[in-house]
Amino acid sequence: MILEVDSVELYFKEKRILSGVYLKGETGQVTGILGSNGCGKSCLLNIAFGNLKSKYKLIRINSKPVLKSLYITKNVAILPQLNFTPNHMKLKSAFKIFKVDWMDFINTFESLNVSKDMRFNKLSGGERRLIETFIILKSDKNIVFLDEPFSHLAPLHIEAIQTIISEEKQRKIIIITDHMYRHIVDVSDHIYLLKNGCTKLIKNLSELEDYNYLSIGSIA
């Protein structure tokens, strides 16, 4: 499956945020989006998902235009920057809603001292982010958008999530953005840089220095 997000234009009042943006994701490969804070990365994911209205956009799946918002197709899930689980919801309820195996989570994160009967507001920020990311990645959706999944995670948990991303991409289109650029570089098969409202496909990591996203010598 190939997803294309094309010709995206977004304005806030008179300020242009995105202009003619193009993005492609496909099953078997992770698409990463890099860019400075406030450049519109989250907006782009939300426009693609369908919960943010843009001046213009064209969504295609396997070259065929999608005329309704992706989220209406029930084939897509998004991990937003902010927590999406209700504070008083029990963990087991979220796993049931997203049809994710609780034991799969426990076996993956054996050292995590949590119970399926706990409520989300009893978790630490890192635990909650980890569980929400796991649920979205392991859901039965074919398209997954991840907005800063590595925030607040411990290094070992980041490694585990990167492994899960590599496994799940075989069955899903995964598009990911995070301010921790090295994690995006490590896990992505294709990288777009969002700069000045436009996307640029990065074919060589040195281009991140050329476009002044990274300082000279940052790429080892």
Solvent accessible surface area in square Angstrom, and as a share of the most:
residue,aa,sasa,rsa
1,M,80,0.36
2,I,65,0.33
3,L,0,0.00
4,E,26,0.12
5,V,1,0.00
6,D,29,0.15
7,S,41,0.27
8,V,0,0.00
9,E,55,0.24
10,L,4,0.02
11,Y,85,0.32
12,F,95,0.40
13,K,198,0.84
14,E,166,0.74
15,K,138,0.58
16,R,119,0.43
17,I,23,0.11
18,L,0,0.00
19,S,28,0.18
20,G,48,0.46
21,V,0,0.00
22,Y,71,0.27
23,L,0,0.00
24,K,72,0.31
25,G,1,0.01
26,E,43,0.19
27,T,50,0.29
28,G,24,0.23
29,Q,61,0.27
30,V,0,0.00
31,T,1,0.01
32,G,0,0.00
33,I,0,0.00
34,L,0,0.00
35,G,6,0.05
36,S,72,0.46
37,N,133,0.68
38,G,81,0.77
39,C,21,0.12
40,G,8,0.08
41,K,16,0.07
42,S,30,0.19
43,C,27,0.16
44,L,0,0.00
45,L,0,0.00
46,N,34,0.18
47,I,0,0.00
48,A,0,0.00
49,F,28,0.12
50,G,14,0.14
51,N,88,0.45
52,L,49,0.25
53,K,185,0.78
54,S,16,0.10
55,K,146,0.62
56,Y,113,0.43
57,K,62,0.26
58,L,55,0.27
59,I,8,0.04
60,R,43,0.16
61,I,35,0.18
62,N,82,0.42
63,S,86,0.55
64,K,148,0.63
65,P,78,0.49
66,V,30,0.17
67,L,169,0.84
68,K,118,0.50
69,S,29,0.19
70,L,2,0.01
71,Y,98,0.37
72,I,87,0.44
73,T,50,0.29
74,K,161,0.68
75,N,37,0.19
76,V,8,0.05
77,A,6,0.05
78,I,21,0.11
79,L,0,0.00
80,P,36,0.23
81,Q,90,0.40
82,L,145,0.72
83,N,77,0.40
84,F,62,0.26
85,T,8,0.05
86,P,76,0.48
87,N,81,0.41
88,H,126,0.56
89,M,46,0.20
90,K,63,0.27
91,L,0,0.00
92,K,86,0.36
93,S,41,0.27
94,A,1,0.01
95,F,5,0.02
96,K,164,0.70
97,I,109,0.55
98,F,47,0.19
99,K,155,0.66
100,V,14,0.08
101,D,87,0.45
102,W,37,0.13
103,M,104,0.47
104,D,49,0.25
105,F,0,0.00
106,I,42,0.21
107,N,93,0.48
108,T,57,0.33
109,F,9,0.04
110,E,140,0.63
111,S,105,0.68
112,L,22,0.11
113,N,142,0.73
114,V,18,0.10
115,S,51,0.33
116,K,93,0.40
117,D,74,0.38
118,M,53,0.24
119,R,97,0.35
120,F,0,0.00
121,N,59,0.30
122,K,143,0.61
123,L,19,0.10
124,S,60,0.39
125,G,52,0.50
126,G,19,0.19
127,E,46,0.21
128,R,24,0.09
129,R,7,0.02
130,L,0,0.00
131,I,0,0.00
132,E,0,0.00
133,T,0,0.00
134,F,0,0.00
135,I,0,0.00
136,I,3,0.01
137,L,0,0.00
138,K,47,0.20
139,S,3,0.02
140,D,91,0.47
141,K,48,0.20
142,N,59,0.30
143,I,0,0.00
144,V,0,0.00
145,F,0,0.00
146,L,0,0.00
147,D,3,0.02
148,E,31,0.14
149,P,0,0.00
150,F,0,0.00
151,S,15,0.10
152,H,144,0.64
153,L,15,0.07
154,A,47,0.37
155,P,104,0.65
156,L,136,0.68
157,H,36,0.16
158,I,11,0.06
159,E,103,0.46
160,A,24,0.19
161,I,0,0.00
162,Q,32,0.14
163,T,76,0.44
164,I,7,0.04
165,I,0,0.00
166,S,52,0.34
167,E,84,0.38
168,E,6,0.03
169,K,33,0.14
170,Q,110,0.49
171,R,142,0.52
172,K,9,0.04
173,I,0,0.00
174,I,0,0.00
175,I,1,0.00
176,I,0,0.00
177,T,1,0.00
178,D,1,0.00
179,H,88,0.39
180,M,62,0.28
181,Y,42,0.16
182,R,124,0.45
183,H,45,0.20
184,I,0,0.00
185,V,33,0.19
186,D,105,0.54
187,V,13,0.08
188,S,20,0.13
189,D,66,0.34
190,H,72,0.32
191,I,12,0.06
192,Y,13,0.05
193,L,1,0.01
194,L,2,0.01
195,K,62,0.26
196,N,113,0.58
197,G,7,0.07
198,C,49,0.29
199,T,26,0.15
200,K,57,0.24
201,L,79,0.39
202,I,14,0.07
203,K,175,0.74
204,N,90,0.46
205,L,59,0.29
206,S,51,0.33
207,E,40,0.18
208,L,0,0.00
209,E,23,0.10
210,D,100,0.52
211,Y,71,0.27
212,N,122,0.63
213,Y,49,0.19
214,L,20,0.10
215,S,81,0.52
216,I,143,0.72
217,G,62,0.59
218,S,27,0.17
219,I,50,0.25
220,A,132,1.03
